[in-house]
Amino acid sequence: MLVLRPVKTMIRISRMKDIFARWADRARRIATAPHAPLVAHALLGLLALTESIAHAASSPLAGSTGTALYSLVLGLVALATTLPLALLWAQPAAAAVAVSAASGLSLAAFQTLTVAGAAAQLIAVYRLGRHGSPLLAAVLAAPYLLAALAGPAGFEIRVLTMLLASLVPVAALTGIARRARSEGVENRAAQQVIIDTLLEHTARGERARIARELHDIVAHHISMVVVQAETARLTTPGMPAAGAQRLRDIGDTARAALIEMRRLLGVLRADTEADTADRQPQPGLHQLIDLVDAARVASGAATRLILRGPPATLDPAVELAAYRIVQEALTNARRHAPGAAVDVELHYAEDGLRLCIRDNGPGPPPDRPTGGHGLPGMRERAAAVGGELRTGAATGGGFLVTACLPVKEEAAR
């Protein structure tokens, strides 16, 4: 028996919890029903009318000729303290003012206020503080405090006034506090969304920058390794078979590295968009001579640098974009047109810098795959500084890359 009593107690507690949960769920469904507010307002009005009739019947005027008129006026005032709640969700300020005015009239003229009217007053100021004007909610609570301090005659009206003077400010402050809490939660959520968005854009921009630098720098050097290995194998007389095989293996390994790098770049650039160029002082136009010389040595073909117009100092970002475009164009020429001569022309004009990189190779074949990152990367670099880039077959054969870049990056903004 001693062992079964705790078990029975636990069963009773569990049943009570289930009953409470069912009733709470039922009440929640009723409260969230579409017509629940209208039904509640109608019940409050009916309760207020019933209370006013009972009060009129027990008043000193009961049985006199003015009883009917007194009951009618008191009933209308009682209804006026509750019916404005129908406007509470659409116009909380107007509904709260109407309820407060009717409640004040009932207290001042008839020395009474129904329970339904008091409940309507509390609901109105709470709703006003929660979704309307907090200042108006505080103002509507002030008359009850003044009435309580004035000390109205009669014990019943004094108790009622003191009760309203205590509860109405509490209802208003509760609504204001709930509103402040909700706004704080919304503001924190909005700030978190902004922070997450900034972090995401920063990460995407950084991935795009890394992918572009990998493609422009590392792929460029690996491509030179491929070209130099093949050139050494084919142009070195009397090379032993083992040495030739080693050079062939070097070229194959470098090509495999390029393929893997393209896959890596595809992952890095999968969800990124065109990003602005890096504004740090990186390679510029003054290093183009070294770049062209290195390309000439790597490919073994004629590679010329042609300057037109008086050289000018450009924005670092513009110079970086021009350098990377020339670098990528030379890499593409060695890869797709090995042995072809390349001319790199820089034209300093008043409105900007014009680039023209042309080779005398076979030109772009119609079946060339379009999934690479070289040409899109060059267009991104040109667009990032406010310029434009075009590629295509050159007149008379070969491949042509032209770009127009502004004098300063700010000119595009």
C-alpha positions as CSV (number, residue, x, y, z in Angstrom):
1,M,0.0,0.0,0.0
2,L,2.8,2.4,0.9
3,V,4.3,1.8,-2.5
4,L,1.1,2.3,-4.5
5,R,0.2,5.7,-2.9
6,P,3.0,7.6,-4.7
7,V,2.1,5.9,-7.9
8,K,-1.6,6.9,-7.6
9,T,-0.6,10.5,-6.7
10,M,1.6,10.7,-9.8
11,I,-1.3,9.3,-11.9
12,R,-3.7,12.0,-10.5
13,I,-1.1,14.7,-11.1
14,S,-0.6,13.5,-14.7
15,R,-4.4,13.4,-15.3
16,M,-4.8,17.0,-13.9
17,K,-2.0,18.1,-16.2
18,D,-3.7,16.5,-19.1
19,I,-7.1,18.2,-18.2
20,F,-5.4,21.5,-17.8
21,A,-3.6,21.2,-21.1
22,R,-6.9,20.3,-22.9
23,W,-8.7,23.3,-21.4
24,A,-5.8,25.6,-22.2
25,D,-5.7,24.3,-25.8
26,R,-9.5,24.8,-26.0
27,A,-9.3,28.3,-24.6
28,R,-6.5,29.1,-27.1
29,R,-8.6,27.9,-30.0
30,I,-11.5,29.9,-28.8
31,A,-9.4,33.1,-28.3
32,T,-7.9,32.8,-31.8
33,A,-11.2,32.1,-33.5
34,P,-12.1,34.7,-36.2
35,H,-15.3,36.0,-34.5
36,A,-14.0,35.7,-30.9
37,P,-13.5,39.5,-30.4
38,L,-17.0,40.3,-31.6
39,V,-18.5,37.7,-29.3
40,A,-16.5,39.0,-26.4
41,H,-17.6,42.5,-27.0
42,A,-21.3,41.4,-27.3
43,L,-21.0,39.5,-24.0
44,L,-19.4,42.6,-22.3
45,G,-22.2,44.8,-23.6
46,L,-24.9,42.4,-22.4
47,L,-23.2,42.1,-19.0
48,A,-23.0,45.9,-18.7
49,L,-26.6,46.3,-19.6
50,T,-27.7,43.7,-17.1
51,E,-25.7,45.4,-14.3
52,S,-27.1,48.8,-15.1
53,I,-30.7,47.5,-15.0
54,A,-30.0,45.8,-11.6
55,H,-28.4,49.1,-10.3
56,A,-31.4,51.1,-11.5
57,A,-33.8,48.7,-9.8
58,S,-32.0,49.1,-6.5
59,S,-31.6,52.9,-6.7
60,P,-33.6,55.3,-4.5
61,L,-35.6,56.3,-7.7
62,A,-37.0,52.7,-8.0
63,G,-40.8,52.8,-8.1
64,S,-41.0,56.5,-9.0
65,T,-42.1,57.9,-12.4
66,G,-38.5,58.6,-13.4
67,T,-37.4,55.0,-13.0
68,A,-37.8,54.1,-16.7
69,L,-36.0,57.2,-17.9
70,Y,-33.2,56.6,-15.3
71,S,-32.8,53.0,-16.3
72,L,-32.8,53.9,-20.0
73,V,-30.1,56.5,-19.6
74,L,-28.0,54.4,-17.3
75,G,-28.3,51.4,-19.7
76,L,-27.1,53.6,-22.6
77,V,-24.2,54.9,-20.6
78,A,-23.3,51.3,-19.7
79,L,-23.4,50.2,-23.3
80,A,-21.2,53.2,-24.2
81,T,-18.5,51.9,-21.9
82,T,-18.2,48.6,-23.8
83,L,-19.5,49.0,-27.4
84,P,-16.5,51.1,-28.5
85,L,-14.3,48.1,-28.1
86,A,-15.5,46.9,-31.5
87,L,-13.2,49.6,-33.0
88,L,-10.3,48.7,-30.7
89,W,-8.4,46.6,-33.3
90,A,-8.8,49.1,-36.1
91,Q,-8.7,52.4,-34.2
92,P,-7.3,51.8,-30.7
93,A,-7.0,55.5,-29.9
94,A,-10.6,56.4,-30.8
95,A,-12.0,53.3,-29.0
96,A,-9.9,54.0,-25.8
97,V,-11.0,57.7,-25.7
98,A,-14.7,56.7,-26.1
99,V,-14.6,54.1,-23.4
100,S,-12.8,56.5,-21.0
101,A,-15.3,59.3,-21.7
102,A,-18.3,57.0,-21.1
103,S,-16.6,55.5,-17.9
104,G,-15.9,59.0,-16.6
105,L,-19.5,60.1,-17.3
106,S,-20.9,57.0,-15.5
107,L,-18.7,57.8,-12.4
108,A,-19.4,61.5,-12.3
109,A,-23.1,61.5,-13.1
110,F,-24.4,58.2,-11.7
111,Q,-21.7,57.4,-9.1
112,T,-21.2,53.9,-10.5
113,L,-19.5,51.9,-13.1
114,T,-20.3,48.3,-14.1
115,V,-17.8,45.5,-13.9
116,A,-18.0,45.1,-17.6
117,G,-17.2,48.8,-18.1
118,A,-14.2,48.6,-15.8
119,A,-12.9,45.5,-17.7
120,A,-13.5,47.4,-21.0
121,Q,-11.5,50.3,-19.7
122,L,-8.6,48.1,-18.7
123,I,-8.6,46.3,-22.1
124,A,-8.8,49.6,-24.0
125,V,-5.8,51.3,-22.3
126,Y,-3.8,48.1,-22.5
127,R,-4.5,47.8,-26.3
128,L,-3.7,51.5,-26.7
129,G,-0.4,51.2,-24.9
130,R,0.5,48.0,-26.8
131,H,-0.5,49.0,-30.4
132,G,-1.4,52.7,-30.2
133,S,0.0,55.8,-28.6
134,P,1.8,55.2,-25.3
135,L,1.5,58.9,-24.3
136,L,-2.3,58.8,-24.8
137,A,-2.6,55.6,-22.8
138,A,-0.8,57.4,-19.9
139,V,-3.0,60.5,-20.3
140,L,-6.2,58.3,-20.1
141,A,-5.0,56.8,-16.9
142,A,-4.4,60.1,-15.2
143,P,-8.1,61.1,-14.5
144,Y,-8.6,58.1,-12.2
145,L,-5.5,59.1,-10.2
146,L,-6.9,62.6,-9.8
147,A,-10.3,61.3,-8.9
148,A,-8.8,59.0,-6.2
149,L,-6.8,62.0,-4.8
150,A,-10.0,64.2,-4.7
151,G,-11.7,61.7,-2.4
152,P,-15.2,61.2,-3.8
153,A,-18.1,61.0,-1.4
154,G,-19.5,57.6,-0.7
155,F,-17.8,54.4,0.3
156,E,-18.7,52.4,-2.8
157,I,-17.6,55.0,-5.3
158,R,-14.4,55.7,-3.3
159,V,-13.5,52.0,-3.5
160,L,-14.3,51.8,-7.1
161,T,-12.3,54.9,-7.9
162,M,-9.3,53.7,-5.9
163,L,-9.5,50.3,-7.7
164,L,-9.5,52.0,-11.1
165,A,-6.7,54.4,-10.1
166,S,-4.6,51.4,-9.4
167,L,-5.5,49.1,-12.2
168,V,-5.8,51.4,-15.2
169,P,-2.2,52.8,-15.0
170,V,-0.9,49.2,-14.5
171,A,-2.8,48.1,-17.7
172,A,-1.4,51.0,-19.6
173,L,2.2,50.4,-18.5
174,T,1.8,46.7,-19.2
175,G,0.8,47.4,-22.8
176,I,3.7,49.9,-23.2
177,A,6.2,47.4,-21.7
178,R,4.9,44.7,-24.0
179,R,5.2,47.0,-27.0
180,A,8.8,48.0,-26.0
181,R,9.7,44.4,-25.6
182,S,8.3,43.4,-29.0
183,E,10.0,46.3,-30.7
184,G,13.3,45.4,-29.0
185,V,13.0,41.8,-30.3
186,E,12.2,43.0,-33.8
187,N,15.1,45.4,-33.8
188,R,17.5,42.7,-32.6
189,A,16.2,40.3,-35.3
190,A,16.6,43.0,-38.0
191,Q,20.1,43.8,-36.8
192,Q,21.0,40.1,-36.9
193,V,19.6,39.9,-40.4
194,I,21.7,42.9,-41.5
195,I,24.8,41.4,-39.8
196,D,24.3,38.0,-41.4
197,T,23.8,39.7,-44.8
198,L,26.9,41.8,-44.5
199,L,28.9,38.7,-43.4
200,E,27.6,36.8,-46.4
201,H,28.4,39.5,-48.9
202,T,31.8,39.9,-47.3
203,A,32.5,36.2,-47.6
204,R,31.2,36.1,-51.2
205,G,33.4,39.1,-52.1
206,E,36.4,37.5,-50.5
207,R,35.8,34.2,-52.3
208,A,35.5,36.0,-55.6
209,R,38.7,37.9,-54.9
210,I,40.6,34.7,-54.0
211,A,39.3,32.9,-57.1
212,R,40.3,35.8,-59.3
213,E,43.8,36.1,-57.8
214,L,44.3,32.3,-58.1
215,H,43.2,32.3,-61.7
216,D,45.3,35.3,-62.6
217,I,48.5,34.5,-60.8
218,V,48.8,30.8,-60.0
219,A,47.2,29.6,-63.2
220,H,49.4,32.0,-65.1
221,H,52.6,30.6,-63.7
222,I,51.4,27.0,-64.0
223,S,50.6,27.7,-67.7
224,M,54.2,29.0,-68.1
225,V,55.5,25.8,-66.6
226,V,53.6,23.8,-69.2
227,V,54.8,25.9,-72.0
228,Q,58.4,25.9,-70.8
229,A,58.4,22.1,-70.3
230,E,57.1,21.5,-73.8
231,T,59.5,24.0,-75.3
232,A,62.5,22.5,-73.6
233,R,61.5,19.0,-74.6
234,L,61.0,19.9,-78.3
235,T,63.9,22.4,-78.7
236,T,66.8,20.8,-76.8
237,P,68.9,18.8,-79.2
238,G,70.3,15.5,-78.2
239,M,68.1,15.2,-75.1
240,P,68.1,11.7,-73.6
241,A,64.8,9.8,-73.7
242,A,64.6,9.8,-69.9
243,G,65.0,13.6,-69.8
244,A,62.3,14.1,-72.4
245,Q,60.0,11.8,-70.5
246,R,60.6,13.8,-67.3
247,L,59.7,17.0,-69.1
248,R,56.6,15.4,-70.5
249,D,55.6,14.3,-67.0
250,I,56.2,17.8,-65.8
251,G,53.8,19.1,-68.5
252,D,51.2,16.5,-67.7
253,T,51.4,17.2,-64.0
254,A,51.0,21.0,-64.6
255,R,48.0,20.4,-66.9
256,A,46.4,18.2,-64.2
257,A,47.0,21.0,-61.7
258,L,45.3,23.5,-64.0
259,I,42.3,21.2,-64.3
260,E,42.1,20.8,-60.5
261,M,42.4,24.5,-60.1
262,R,39.6,25.1,-62.4
263,R,37.4,22.8,-60.3
264,L,38.4,24.7,-57.2
265,L,37.6,28.0,-58.9
266,G,34.2,26.7,-59.9
267,V,33.5,25.9,-56.2
268,L,34.7,29.3,-55.0
269,R,32.8,31.2,-57.7
270,A,29.6,29.1,-57.5
271,D,27.6,31.6,-55.4
272,T,29.6,34.8,-56.0
273,E,28.8,37.8,-58.2
274,A,31.1,40.4,-59.7
275,D,33.0,42.1,-57.0
276,T,35.0,45.4,-57.0
277,A,38.7,45.2,-57.7
278,D,41.1,45.1,-54.8
279,R,42.3,48.7,-54.2
280,Q,45.6,47.7,-52.5
281,P,48.8,48.7,-54.3
282,Q,49.4,45.6,-56.4
283,P,51.1,45.1,-59.8
284,G,50.6,48.0,-62.1
285,L,51.4,49.2,-65.6
286,H,55.0,49.8,-64.7
287,Q,55.5,46.0,-64.5
288,L,54.0,45.3,-67.9
289,I,57.5,45.2,-69.5
290,D,58.6,42.4,-67.2
291,L,55.3,40.6,-67.8
292,V,55.7,40.8,-71.6
293,D,59.4,39.7,-71.4
294,A,58.4,36.7,-69.3
295,A,55.7,35.8,-71.8
296,R,58.2,36.1,-74.7
297,V,60.7,33.8,-72.9
298,A,58.0,31.3,-72.0
299,S,56.4,31.0,-75.4
300,G,59.5,31.6,-77.6
301,A,57.3,33.7,-79.9
302,A,57.4,37.4,-80.6
303,T,55.6,39.4,-78.0
304,R,55.6,43.2,-78.3
305,L,54.6,46.1,-76.0
306,I,53.3,49.1,-77.9
307,L,52.7,52.4,-76.1
308,R,50.7,55.3,-77.6
309,G,50.1,58.7,-76.0
310,P,51.9,60.3,-73.1
311,P,52.0,57.9,-70.1
312,A,49.9,59.1,-67.2
313,T,49.5,58.0,-63.6
314,L,46.2,56.2,-63.2
315,D,44.3,55.1,-60.2
316,P,45.9,52.0,-58.6
317,A,42.7,49.9,-59.1
318,V,42.6,50.8,-62.8
319,E,46.3,49.9,-63.2
320,L,45.7,46.6,-61.4
321,A,42.8,45.8,-63.6
322,A,44.8,46.6,-66.8
323,Y,47.7,44.5,-65.6
324,R,45.5,41.5,-64.8
325,I,43.7,41.8,-68.2
326,V,47.0,41.8,-70.1
327,Q,48.3,38.9,-68.0
328,E,45.2,36.8,-68.6
329,A,45.2,37.6,-72.4
330,L,48.8,36.5,-72.7
331,T,48.1,33.3,-70.8
332,N,45.2,32.6,-73.1
333,A,47.4,33.2,-76.1
334,R,50.0,30.7,-74.9
335,R,47.3,28.2,-74.1
336,H,45.1,28.4,-77.2
337,A,47.6,29.7,-79.8
338,P,51.1,28.4,-78.9
339,G,53.8,30.0,-80.9
340,A,51.7,32.8,-82.1
341,A,53.0,36.4,-82.0
342,V,51.2,38.7,-79.6
343,D,51.0,42.5,-79.7
344,V,50.0,44.3,-76.4
345,E,49.0,47.9,-77.1
346,L,48.4,50.6,-74.5
347,H,46.9,53.8,-75.6
348,Y,46.8,56.7,-73.1
349,A,43.8,58.9,-74.1
350,E,42.3,61.8,-72.4
351,D,39.2,59.9,-71.4
352,G,41.0,56.8,-70.2
353,L,43.3,53.9,-71.0
354,R,42.6,51.6,-74.0
355,L,44.1,48.1,-74.2
356,C,44.4,46.0,-77.2
357,I,45.9,42.5,-77.1
358,R,46.0,40.6,-80.4
359,D,47.6,37.4,-81.5
360,N,48.0,36.0,-85.0
361,G,46.9,32.5,-84.1
362,P,44.0,30.6,-85.5
363,G,41.4,32.6,-83.6
364,P,38.5,31.3,-81.5
365,P,37.3,28.0,-82.7
366,P,33.5,27.6,-82.8
367,D,33.6,24.6,-80.4
368,R,35.7,26.3,-77.7
369,P,34.1,25.6,-74.3
370,T,32.6,28.6,-72.6
371,G,32.8,27.3,-69.0
372,G,36.2,28.8,-68.2
373,H,36.9,31.7,-65.9
374,G,39.4,33.7,-67.9
375,L,37.2,35.8,-70.1
376,P,34.5,36.4,-67.4
377,G,37.2,37.3,-64.9
378,M,38.6,40.0,-67.3
379,R,35.1,41.4,-67.9
380,E,34.6,41.6,-64.1
381,R,37.8,43.4,-63.6
382,A,37.0,46.0,-66.3
383,A,33.4,46.5,-65.0
384,A,34.6,46.8,-61.4
385,V,36.5,50.0,-62.3
386,G,33.8,51.4,-64.6
387,G,35.2,50.1,-67.9
388,E,34.2,47.6,-70.5
389,L,35.9,44.7,-72.3
390,R,35.2,43.0,-75.6
391,T,36.7,39.8,-77.0
392,G,36.4,38.0,-80.4
393,A,38.0,37.2,-83.6
394,A,40.4,39.8,-85.0
395,T,40.2,41.1,-88.5
396,G,42.5,39.1,-90.7
397,G,42.8,36.2,-88.2
398,G,43.7,35.7,-84.6
399,F,42.1,36.6,-81.4
400,L,41.5,40.2,-80.1
401,V,40.9,41.5,-76.6
402,T,40.0,45.2,-76.3
403,A,39.3,47.1,-73.1
404,C,38.5,50.7,-72.3
405,L,39.2,51.8,-68.7
406,P,38.5,55.2,-67.1
407,V,41.4,57.4,-65.9
408,K,40.2,57.0,-62.3
409,E,38.0,54.4,-60.7
410,E,35.9,57.2,-59.2
411,A,34.8,58.3,-62.7
412,A,32.5,55.3,-62.9
413,R,30.7,56.0,-59.6
